[in-house]
Amino acid sequence: MKRIFQTLLMTAFVVLITVSFGYAEYVATDTGNFPYFHLGCLIMGGLIMVSLKYRYPKIYLSEAVGSFALYAILIALFTAPVIDTLKNLVS
């Protein structure tokens, strides 16, 4: 029961982060420049993390959530709005 509950919590976290990423990118970019590839990578990474958490119950929930959060930040760093902002800050 604990295994299923932790997997459901991990799934809820992945969905929440993915939806917030999609909304933030939708607000920050044009409709023609939406990063579908980045969103797909985030979804695939979330599916992999959830399946790893279910397959290996000795992985702590905090480790799985933290690693997915870091992965989401890494994906977000390579989107066009963030790169444009960094270019404006540097120059």
N, C-alpha and C positions, 0 to 999 in steps of 0.2 A: 504494500500500500504506500509506503514511504517513497519507493522508487517511482511509482506513477505520479504521486503528488509533486515530487521534485521535477519530474519531466514536464508536467503541466505548467509549473512555475517558470521553467526555462522557456517553454514554448510561448507563454504569455509575454515574457521579457523580449524574446526575439521578435514577436509580432509588434510589440509596442515600439521598439527601436526602429524596425523597418518602416513602419507607418510614419513615424516622426521624421525619419530621413526622407522618405518620399514627399511628405508635405513640405518640408523645409526646402528641398530642391525644386519643387513645383512653384513655391513662392519666389525663390531667388532667381530662377532662370526663365527664359522664354519657353514657349511651347515647343519650338523646334530644336531647342538645345537641352532637352531633358536627358539626364544621364541614365538611359535605360540599361546600359551595360553595367554600370556601378550598382544599380538597384538589383539587377540579376545576380551579380556577385555577392551582394549582401544577403539575398534570399538563399542562395546556395550555401553560403557559409553558415547561415542560421540553421538550415536543414542538417548540415553536417554536425554542427555543435549539439543540436537536440538529439540526433541519432547516437552520437558518442556518449552523451549523458545517459541515454537509455541503455546503451549496450554495456557501459562500464559504470556500475553504480558506486564504485569507490571514488569517482571524481566528485569532489565537493561541489555543491551548488554555487557557492561563491566563486570558485575557480572558473566554472563554466560561464557564469554571467560576466565575470571580469574579462575573460578572454574574448567573449563576443563583443563586449563594449569597446575593448581596445581595437578589435577588428573593424568595428563600425567607424571608429575615429580614423583609422588608417584609410578606409575606403573613402570617407568624407574629405580627407585631405587632398585627394587627387581629383576632385571635381572642379569644373570650370569656375564657379563663383569663389571658391576658396583660393584657387590659384590666382585669379584676378585681384582679389583682395591683397594677397601677399605681394603681388607685383606692385600694386599701388603703395603699399607700406614701404617697400624697399626703395622705390624711386621717388 
